[in-house]
Amino acid sequence: MIYLDNAATSWPKPAEVLSAFRSAMADAGGNPGRAGHRLSLEASRRIEGSRRVLARLLGLPDPTRIVFTLNTTHALNMALKGSLRPGDHVICGSMEHNSVARPLHALERAGIEVTRVRSSPDDGLDPDRVKEALRVSTKAVVTCHASNVSGTVSPVRELGALCRAHGVRFIVDAAQTAGSLEIDMEAMGIDLLAFPGHKGLLGPQGTGGLAVARGIRLETLVEGGTGTASESLDQPEDLPERLESGTPNTPGIAALGAGAAFVLERGIGAIGAAEARHCAILVDSLSAMAGICVTGPSPGRPRASVVSIVMNGADCAELAAILDGSFGIAVRAGLHCAPAAHEELGTLPGGALRISPGAFTTDGDIEACLEAIEAIRRSFQ
């Protein structure tokens, strides 16, 4: 298998991740924060270790403000529904994933006003357009750091500065960038950053988190047992307990911490540079093939590790099936849970074929993928 579907979930995982998962199951099987015996304390130690690694990776000074979630979608729901109330106004881009679009649609029915500002396939969400859309009632701006369809990277630092200058909360969906592009929450002015554990951070599925900047308080999405202040029916105010109720996924969180540590050791810059080089080869080679359209940023523009294409006369789902069945290459076809991005790119209703290199992709993988696509293209002529 040549795996080029890392935008959906990364594979393979580092040996350290598998080891951390097994070790947590075998040696840290207690319920963290729910007892004083050694297994419970060891479970707590591993979870807090993961918080520290992730805080360092994301430029967050206080590790207690890393809140563990099921995934990025869970984290974005916490950020949006914990920040907005009826009468509030929120701004988003026009290329958002459904993990942003659907919660905002639900909030609109609850009395929140949403302005969708056009995002450029080349440059992402334009700060000038966002500035024009600001109102007195604007409480938040939310956008993806990079599109999961086109790889388009938004100018997060400039958007963060704009939000900070106007006292507006800035929420970032880092599903396609955490672990691949440098993120410094303080320097970028990010108030709430939702991230997956299972993509660029190389951890297991069912893990993720919400990084919460200093001074940001969220209303709760879920209440329950935290192992602290049990005498009160009120949810605790302190993080992470305020936003973490119930027994956590200790093995998954421990493995996520191992994945984040692997990324830090290898270097986000090195991982991102390798992915960018592979994407550049794909873009240049695919653009030169007759009948193939490459979506997203122009050559030389910033791009996350995503290259999506449309082939004249071919259904993208059929292309993906041929790549899998005949060539052993895993990619993803369709709308990628982001119909708004496809509308902006002009690839509705059929969607596109997405190729997403990862941390373990080789030059040989890219060469084999290009050869397979060229062979398929010739067969369709």
C-alpha positions, 0 to 999 in steps of 0.5 A, spaced: 500 500 500 502 506 498 498 511 502 497 518 500 490 519 504 494 523 510 489 529 510 484 524 512 488 520 517 496 519 518 498 512 516 503 509 518 504 511 525 511 511 529 513 505 533 513 510 539 506 511 538 504 504 538 509 503 544 506 508 548 499 506 547 500 499 549 504 501 555 498 505 557 494 499 557 499 495 561 502 499 566 497 505 567 490 502 567 487 506 573 482 512 572 486 518 572 484 523 577 479 518 580 484 515 586 491 515 589 493 509 587 499 508 583 495 506 577 491 512 577 497 516 578 501 513 573 495 515 568 495 522 570 502 523 569 502 520 562 496 525 560 499 531 563 506 529 560 502 529 553 499 536 555 506 539 556 508 536 549 502 539 545 503 546 549 510 546 547 508 544 540 503 549 539 506 555 543 501 555 549 505 557 555 500 554 560 499 546 559 493 546 563 489 550 557 490 544 553 483 540 553 483 533 550 477 532 546 475 526 541 477 530 535 477 537 531 470 537 530 468 536 538 473 541 539 470 546 534 463 545 537 466 546 544 469 553 541 463 555 537 458 553 542 462 555 548 463 562 545 457 565 542 450 567 544 443 569 541 444 576 538 452 575 537 455 575 530 460 571 527 465 571 521 467 565 517 471 563 510 467 560 504 472 554 504 470 551 511 469 544 513 463 542 515 466 541 522 465 549 522 459 550 517 454 545 520 455 548 528 454 555 525 448 553 521 445 550 527 447 556 531 444 560 526 437 557 528 439 559 535 439 566 533 446 567 532 448 571 525 453 568 521 457 572 515 461 568 510 466 572 507 469 569 500 476 565 501 481 566 495 483 559 492 490 562 492 490 566 499 485 563 503 481 568 508 482 575 506 483 580 512 481 586 509 474 582 507 474 580 514 475 587 516 469 590 512 465 585 515 466 586 522 460 589 526 459 592 533 456 585 535 461 581 532 464 576 537 468 571 533 472 570 527 473 562 525 477 559 519 481 553 517 488 554 517 488 550 511 483 548 506 482 540 506 480 540 499 485 545 496 491 546 501 490 553 501 493 557 507 490 563 510 494 568 513 493 566 520 498 571 523 494 577 520 487 575 521 489 574 529 492 581 529 486 584 526 482 580 531 486 582 537 485 590 535 478 589 535 477 585 541 474 579 537 475 572 539 479 568 533 478 561 532 482 556 528 481 550 525 488 546 525 486 540 522 490 540 516 496 544 519 498 541 526 504 538 526 506 540 519 506 547 519 509 552 525 503 554 530 505 559 535 498 561 538 501 567 542 505 570 536 499 569 531 493 572 536 489 565 536 484 565 542 482 558 540 485 552 536 482 546 535 487 540 532 486 533 531 491 527 534 490 523 528 493 527 522 499 531 522 501 529 530 501 522 528 497 519 534 491 515 534 484 516 531 479 518 537 484 524 539 484 531 539 484 537 543 482 545 544 488 549 546 485 555 550 489 562 550 489 566 557 483 570 559 478 566 554 473 562 558 468 558 555 461 556 557 461 548 557 458 543 552 458 537 557 458 537 564 460 531 569 465 528 573 472 531 573 475 528 580 475 535 583 470 539 587 466 533 587 462 536 593 459 542 588 454 541 582 457 547 579 462 545 573 469 547 576 472 554 573 479 551 572 482 548 566 482 543 563 477 540 568 472 545 566 472 542 559 474 535 561 468 531 564 468 523 565 474 518 564 479 520 559 482 516 553 488 515 557 491 510 552 490 515 546 492 521 549 499 518 551 500 515 544 498 522 542 503 525 546 508 520 543 506 522 536 507 530 538 514 528 541 516 525 535 514 531 531 518 535 535 524 531 535 524 530 527 522 538 527 515 541 524 520 545 519 523 538 516 516 535 516 513 541 512 519 542 507 518 534 505 511 535 504 511 541 501 516 538 496 512 532 494 506 537 493 510 541 488 512 535 484 505 533 484 502 540 482 508 541 477 507 534 474 499 533 474 499 540 471 503 538 465 498 532 464 493 534 458 486 533 461 487 534 468 486 540 472 489 541 479 485 546 484 488 550 489 494 555 490 498 557 484 505 554 484 509 557 489 504 559 493 503 556 500 500 550 500 498 545 506 500 537 504 494 537 499 493 536 492 486 535 489 485 534 481 479 533 476 480 529 470 476 530 464 471 525 462 473 521 469 469 520 475 473 522 481 470 516 485 472 511 479 479 514 479 480 513 486 477 505 486 482 504 480 488 507 484 486 502 490 484 496 486 489 496 480 495 500 483 495 499 491 495 507 492 490 510 497 487 517 496 480 520 497 475 522 492 468 526 493 467 532 497 471 531 503 466 533 508 467 540 505 462 542 500 463 550 501 470 549 498 468 545 492 463 550 491 468 556 491 473 551 487 468 550 482 468 542 483 461 541 484 457 536 484 462 531 483 468 533 487 475 532 486 481 526 487 485 528 493 492 526 494 495 528 501 502 526 502 505 525 509 511 525 514 512 518 511 511 519 504 517 517 500 519 520 493 518 513 490 511 513 493 510 520 489 513 517 482 509 511 483 502 515 484 504 520 478 505 514 473 499 510 475 495 517 474 498 518 467 496 510 465 489 511 467 489 518 464 491 515 457 486 509 458 481 514 458 483 518 452 
